[in-house]
């Protein structure tokens, strides 16, 4: 396995606590085969990294595109933080080569699987955020996303997440998703809606927006991410 120092060079960041970066690279299958591993797997870091990534991308979109409406920014952010995009970035920097994983997972091509790569990248983002702070993590993310950022922001993503979810739900489950408003906040002239999307009596995603349509779009995006993770994980 390549030296973790090489990964830091690729990331352009030197961590003070290498143990954080090492934990970010540990797939759950490795812990299953090495139960005495003190650090544990990277899923908690992945959870944090997902939120940090969302914020970094949203913050830059807000600052770089002052004329974009909320719905347009939502589309761009979704295209930039989706698992396929993150996996492409991870492959470009050879992140799969650094992962610790069980023999079974590795034999099945685990180092190249989209969920493993995307999750590991989110975990690395969290490790850098915890060790070096928000600015360093933000600079690294924008640098790593460079090509994807240019591609996505230079053209309309054209992604209709509600239609995409409907097609997936019909083909995989032969069911139609339904959307339900679960909360409203703010004055009448500036309301924020929270919507859940339900499929087969299960809540697949939740979204918020300044209109019901935007909230449904966010809920559909979250549902697609969950279904993609469940299906390929």
N, C-alpha and C positions, 0 to 999 in steps of 0.2 A: 504494500500500500504506500502511495506517495507520502512524503513528509508533510505534516500539517503546516510547517513553516512555508512551504510552497503555496499552500492555499492562502495564507495570509498575504503573500506577495501578489497573488492574483486578485484578491479582494481589495488590496491597497490599504489594508488596515492591520495594525499590530495590536493584539489584545494583551491586556495586563494579566488576565486570568485565562490561560490556555484551556483550563478544564471546562470552561463554558463553551468554547468552540468545539472541543472534543465531544461534549454531551450533545451538541447540536447535530452531530454526525451519526449518532447512535440510533439505528432503527429498532423498533420494538422486538423484531425477530431475534436480534442479537442478544437482548436481555433475556429472552425466553431460553436461550441456550447457555447464557452466562448469568444465572440468577444472583450471583454474588457481586455483580458490578455495582459499585457504590453510586455512581452518578445517575443511573437509570437512563431511560430512553429520551428521545427528543420531543415527545408530544406536547408537553407543557410549554416548551419553548416555541413550538410550532403555533400553538394557540396565541401566544403573545406576539409572535412575529407577524401573524396574519393581521392583527389589529394595528401594529406599528406600520406595516406596509400600507395598509389602507389610508392611514393618516398622512404618511409621507407623500403618497401619490395625490391624495385629495388636496393637500396643502399646496403642492406645486401647481396643480391644475388651477386652483383658485387664484394663485399669484400670477401665473403665466398667461391666463386667458380671462381677463376681467370682463369680457363681453359675453362669455358663454353662459347660457342658462343652466339651471340645476340639472335638468334632464340630459343635456348634452355632456355635462361634466360626469354625470352618473354613468353614461355609456362609455366614455373614455376610461374612467377609472376601472369599470368592470372588465374592459378589454385588457387593461394593463396588469390587473392582479389575478386574472383567472389562471387556473392551474396549467393549462397548455402553454401560456406565455411564460410563466415562471419556470416550467420544465425546460423550455427552449433556452432560457438564460442559464439555467443550471448546467445544461449539456454544453453550452458554449464555454463555460469555465471549467469543465471536467469535474464537476462536483461529485458525480456518481463514483468516481475513483476513490474518494475519501471516505465513503460511507462504511460504517460498521454494521453488518447485517448477518443474520443466521445463514447457515449453509443452504438450507432449503430455499430461502428467499433469493439468495444469490444465484443458485442454480436455475431458478425460474426467470432469470433476467431482471432481478430486482434493481440492479444498478441503473437500469435504463427506464424503469417504470415512471410514468408521469407523476403519480401521487407521491412516490418516494422522493423524487427530485424536487418537486414543488414544495413538499413539506420540509425537506432538508434546507432548502433555500430560505424559507420563512423562519426556520429555527436559527439559522446563521444570522439572519437579520436581527432576531431577538437577542442573540448572544452579543452581537456588536452593540446593540442599543443598551443592554444592561452594563456592559463593560466600559464603553466609551461615550455613551450618551446619545441624545437624539440627533445632534448636528452631524456627528461622524456617521451614524447609521443612515441618516438622510442622504448625505453626500455619496455614500457607498451605493445605496439603492439607485439613485438617479444615474450614477455612473454605470452600474450594471445593466440598467434598463435602457441605456442609451439608444441602441438600435430599435428596440421595440417601441420606445417612447416616440422616436421620430416617425416610425411607420404608422403608429396609431393616431398621433395628433396631427399628422399631415393630411389625413383623409377621414371621411366619415366612416365609422366602424360598421354601420349598416346592420348592427345586430339587434334583432327584436327578441328579447329574452322571453317574453310571454309566449310568442309563437314557437320559439325553440323548445320551451318547456312543454307546451301542448303537444307538439309533434313527438317528443321523447316519451311523454306519458302515454300517448295513444299507442305508439309502437311497442313500448316495453310492457305496459300494464293494461292496455286497452281501456283506459280510464281518462276522464277529463279533470284537470285540476280546477279548484274553485278558490276564489279570493274573498277574504272576510276582513272587514275593518274591525280591529280589536281595541283601538284607542284613538282619540282625537285630543289635541292640546293646542293652546294658544287662542287668541281672539279670532273672531269670525273672519277678519280681513287678512289674517296671517296664520292659518291653521297648519298644523303638522299632523299627518295621518300615519298610523301604524297598521300595516296589513299583514295577514298571514295567508299563505297559500297551502291548501289542504289537498291531499291526494290519498284516497282510500282510508279516510278517517285519521290520517297522520299529518301533522304539521311539518312540511318540508322546508319552509323558509319564512323569514320575517323581514319586512322592509319598511322604511320610513321615507316620507317625502312631503313636499308642500302641496301636493295634489294626490288624489287617490290613484291616478295613473302612474305617477312617479313611484309611489309606495308599492304598487303592484309590480312595477318593473324591478325594483330592488328585491322584492320577495321572490320573484321568479329567478333572478340572478343567484340568490342564496340557495334556492332549491336546486338549480342546475349544478351548482358546486357540490352540494351534498350528494346528489344522485351520481355525479361523476366520481366522487371519492368512494362511495359505497360500491359502485360497479367495478372500479379498477383497483381498489385497495386490497 
